[in-house]
Amino acid sequence: MILYHGTTSMFDHFDLAHLGEGDGKSKFGVGHYASSVYDTAALYAGKCKGRTKYVYTLDVPELTDFNHIVSTKPPHKVIIEKAEEHVGKLPDLAKSSGKAFRKYIGNLIIGNKGTIKKMIGSLSIEGEIEVSKFLYKIGVLYLVWAQSQSRPDNGQINVAILDDSIINIKKIEKVKLDEKGKYIDGSNKSVKIKKKSSASIAEAIRKYYPEYWGDQVYPIAQSVFFNKKIDDHWILSNMASCPLEIESIPFKSSEHLFQTLKFATPVSITAVYQSKSPKMTAKHWQSIDGHRRADWEQIVLDVMKFCLQQKYEQCHEFREELEKTKGYNIVELQVKKTDKELSRANAWGVKTKGQNYVGPNLMGRLLMELRDGKMEYKLPEDWNKMLEKISRNE
């Protein structure tokens, strides 16, 4: 099945770690929005921030009775049965349409209670994210609604895709829109898809650390954040200056240690270790084949846990600040240098969305594990050999 996705961003793969993002709306559920109509995808691109508009042509599996729910129609009985195995018997009204089904289950999952009418009437972004995850787990790949509300049976549809692994990007085209935001026929120009040399951290987490995969939602009033050096909790940041010593080798911060441990060749390890900006130097060296550890994606969180554990044991200020956060969620808040919100949070942090922080928040979750005595990790046997290479090449 061919679908089209409109956006102002360039990427080579779809990533479900960013569920709930895009133009910020979730009227039809949370997922990767696409349409069977090219012009509609271009229209969606026009609603996104950014000057350049793109339409992605996607190849995805065909719709079947059991892999989708339609907003205005009752879900297939097989889907209902699978859902009820997990959430219990559903009232008839909750099974009357895909929309009611989605909202009722979403409210159940996040613990909301009320009349059936209330439970199928509205759902928070937190609930939308959680119900999309739930539906995917029971085999639902698509949320479907009519492309035209006035002509719902014309065969043209919009969808929210819940599984990024089924999406094959066939091509990307740059498009132009008129003053009304409509696609200008013939304005499309093909854009070359640039494949990344290595998988993103989000992909690695989904594959090797599934228990940490996906967005989390934290009420702002119940959370503490760090983002800049002037913030009260800046010492919690991996970037904060906090001298460490590992195997008699000094490091300026836990980030310095983390970036150094990423590499497997003497030249790359030495370059990152001696750099005034280890993170930026690491970006350069990992873009060159053969320098980053071959197993890095499989051990990335274990290495980060090790770095944080060393920081906890060796940095009194960090340890004290972490203890002060007991009873609160910890989040790494991500904003642009202009102090405007990012359109999406990367794997390590969150962004603000209404009264909540939303994002994968890997750093915050690891810090809370450390604080609460729940952190466990396992390093590869050769981890100290990397440090020996630093000693030989300083």
Long-range contacts (C-beta under 8 A, 24 or more apart in sequence): 1-36, 1-59, 1-60, 1-61, 1-62, 1-63, 2-36, 2-57, 2-58, 2-59, 2-170, 3-34, 3-35, 3-36, 3-57, 3-58, 3-60, 3-159, 3-161, 4-34, 4-35, 4-36, 4-37, 4-38, 4-40, 4-41, 4-42, 4-55, 4-56, 4-57, 4-58, 5-32, 5-33, 5-34, 5-35, 5-41, 5-44, 5-55, 5-56, 5-58, 6-35, 6-40, 6-41, 6-42, 6-43, 6-44, 6-45, 6-46, 6-48, 6-53, 6-54, 6-55, 6-56, 7-44, 7-45, 7-48, 7-53, 7-54, 7-56, 8-45, 8-48, 8-49, 8-50, 8-51, 8-52, 8-53, 8-54, 9-48, 9-50, 9-54, 9-343, 10-54, 10-172, 10-191, 10-194, 12-169, 12-193, 12-194, 12-195, 12-196, 13-164, 13-167, 13-169, 13-200, 13-203, 14-161, 14-164, 14-167, 14-169, 15-164, 15-200, 15-202, 15-203, 16-162, 16-163, 16-164, 16-206, 16-214, 17-202, 17-205, 17-206, 17-213, 17-214, 17-215, 17-347, 17-360, 18-202, 18-215, 18-344, 18-345, 19-129, 19-132, 19-133, 19-214, 19-215, 20-125, 20-128, 20-129, 20-215, 20-353, 20-358, 21-343, 21-344, 22-48, 23-47, 23-48, 24-353, 26-125, 26-128, 28-71, 28-99, 28-143, 28-145, 28-158, 28-160, 29-102, 29-128, 29-131, 29-132, 29-143, 29-160, 30-125, 30-128, 30-129, 30-131, 30-132, 30-160, 31-132, 31-142, 31-143, 31-159, 31-160, 31-161, 31-162, 32-160, 32-161, 32-164, 32-167, 33-158, 33-159, 33-160, 33-161, 34-58, 34-60, 34-158, 34-159, 34-160, 34-161, 35-147, 35-156, 35-157, 35-158, 35-159, 36-147, 36-155, 36-156, 36-157, 36-158, 36-159, 37-147, 37-156, 38-183, 39-182, 39-183, 40-147, 40-156, 40-158, 42-175, 42-177, 42-182, 42-183, 43-177, 43-181, 43-182, 43-183, 45-175, 45-177, 46-177, 46-181, 47-181, 49-343, 52-174, 53-174, 53-175, 53-176, 53-177, 54-172, 54-173, 54-174, 54-175, 54-191, 55-172, 55-173, 55-175, 55-188, 56-169, 56-171, 56-172, 56-173, 57-169, 57-170, 57-171, 57-172, 57-173, 58-167, 58-168, 58-169, 58-170, 59-167, 59-168, 59-170, 60-141, 60-161, 60-166, 60-167, 60-168, 61-141, 61-166, 63-142, 63-144, 66-139, 67-139, 67-140, 67-141, 67-142, 68-140, 68-141, 68-142, 68-143, 68-144, 68-159, 69-98, 69-101, 69-102, 69-135, 69-140, 69-142, 69-143, 69-144, 70-97, 70-98, 70-144, 70-145, 71-97, 71-98, 71-99, 71-143, 71-144, 71-145, 71-146, 72-97, 72-98, 72-99, 72-145, 72-146, 72-152, 73-97, 73-98, 74-98, 74-101, 75-101, 79-138, 79-139, 79-140, 82-138, 82-139, 83-134, 83-138, 86-134, 86-138, 91-116, 93-117, 93-120, 94-119, 94-120, 98-143, 98-144, 102-131, 102-135, 102-143, 103-127, 103-131, 105-131, 105-134, 105-135, 106-130, 106-131, 106-134, 109-134, 125-217, 125-353, 125-354, 125-356, 125-358, 126-217, 126-356, 126-358, 129-214, 129-215, 129-217, 129-358, 132-160, 132-162, 133-214, 135-162, 136-162, 136-163, 141-166, 169-193, 197-286, 197-287, 197-289, 198-286, 198-292, 198-297, 199-297, 200-347, 201-300, 201-346, 201-347, 201-348, 201-362, 202-346, 202-347, 202-360, 203-297, 204-296, 204-297, 204-298, 204-300, 205-300, 205-301, 205-347, 205-360, 205-362, 207-297, 208-297, 208-298, 208-300, 209-301, 212-301, 212-360, 212-362, 212-365, 213-360, 214-360, 215-358, 215-359, 215-360, 216-350, 216-358, 216-359, 216-360, 216-361, 216-365, 217-356, 217-357, 217-358, 218-329, 218-331, 218-350, 218-356, 218-357, 218-358, 218-361, 219-329, 219-355, 219-356, 219-357, 220-352, 220-355, 220-356, 220-357, 221-355, 222-328, 222-329, 223-328, 223-329, 223-330, 223-331, 223-357, 224-325, 224-328, 224-329, 224-330, 224-331, 225-330, 225-331, 225-332, 225-333, 225-350, 225-357, 226-330, 226-332, 226-333, 227-332, 227-333, 227-334, 227-335, 233-321, 233-325, 233-330, 235-315, 235-317, 235-318, 235-321, 236-318, 236-321, 236-322, 236-325, 236-330, 236-367, 237-332, 238-304, 238-307, 238-308, 238-363, 240-318, 242-311, 242-314, 242-315, 242-317, 242-318, 243-314, 243-315, 244-310, 244-311, 244-314, 244-315, 245-314, 246-310, 246-387, 247-384, 247-387, 247-388, 247-391, 249-387, 249-390, 249-391, 254-307, 254-308, 254-310, 254-311, 255-279, 255-307, 257-307, 257-310, 258-303, 258-304, 258-307, 260-386, 260-390, 261-303, 261-307, 261-383, 261-386, 262-286, 262-292, 262-293, 262-296, 262-303, 263-291, 263-292, 263-293, 263-386, 264-291, 264-292, 264-293, 264-294, 264-386, 265-290, 265-291, 265-389, 266-389, 266-392, 266-393, 267-291, 267-393, 268-292, 269-386, 269-389, 269-390, 269-393, 270-389, 270-390, 270-393, 270-394, 273-390, 273-394, 274-394, 295-380, 299-379, 299-380, 301-362, 301-366, 301-377, 302-377, 302-378, 302-379, 303-377, 303-379, 303-383, 304-362, 304-363, 304-366, 305-366, 305-369, 305-370, 305-375, 305-376, 305-377, 306-377, 306-379, 306-383, 308-366, 308-367, 308-370, 308-375, 309-370, 309-375, 309-377, 312-370, 322-367, 322-370, 322-371, 323-371, 325-367, 325-371, 326-371, 329-357, 329-364, 329-368, 330-364, 330-367, 330-368, 330-371, 331-357, 331-359, 331-361, 331-364, 332-361, 332-363, 332-364, 333-357, 334-359
